[in-house]
Each structure stands twice: as C-alpha cells, then as structure tokens.
Amino acid sequence: MAQVTLYLDGETVERVRRAARASGLSQSRWLAQLVREKTAREWPAVVREMAGSWGDFSEAEEIRRTAGKEVAREPL
C-alpha cells in the first residue's frame, strides 16, 4: 500500500478529523474513501437502481415539445 503526504491548512484538517470521526473511520480510510468516490468512473449502485423509478416523469418528446426552439450550437 502506498503512502501519500498531504499538506492541509488547520481548518481543513479539523474538518477531516470531524468527518472521519462521525463516519467511524480513521482519517486515512475516510480520505481514501473520498478519493475513490471522487474518481469513480460510473454511477453508484444506489443511483443506477433509481433509473425508471419515477412513473409520472414526462417522456423526452413531451419535454422537447414544450421547450421551444433549439438554439444553433457552434461546431466542435
């Protein structure tokens, strides 16, 4: 396992301490979890499971009909 040195101001260090303590994790584990969350390449399972859960949500065509004229976009 690799080690990383971080230079943080006092306020940030205290925020890390409080957050780690509140979650029941060590500061190291809390920071590692934060890095994993921020660098994830896919949506978390709880977000993926919500797909289609809004039965009364408007269909895309209905939303587009009431949205007005699209603006021309500049080419990439």
VENCOR-V412958 format. One line per field, one symbol per residue. ss: DSSP state (@ for helix, = for strand, . for the rest). phi: phi as a letter, one per 20 degrees, with the letter a starting at -180 (. if undefined). A space follows every 10 residues. Layout:
# VENCOR-V412958
ss = ???
phi = ???
This chain:
# VENCOR-V412958
ss = .........@ @@@@@@@@@@ @@@...@@@@ @@@@@@@@.. ....@@@@@. .........@ @@@@@@.... ......
phi = .edcdddcfg ffgfffgfff ffemdfffff ffffffffdf dbffgfffff gmedfefffg fffffeenff efdfff
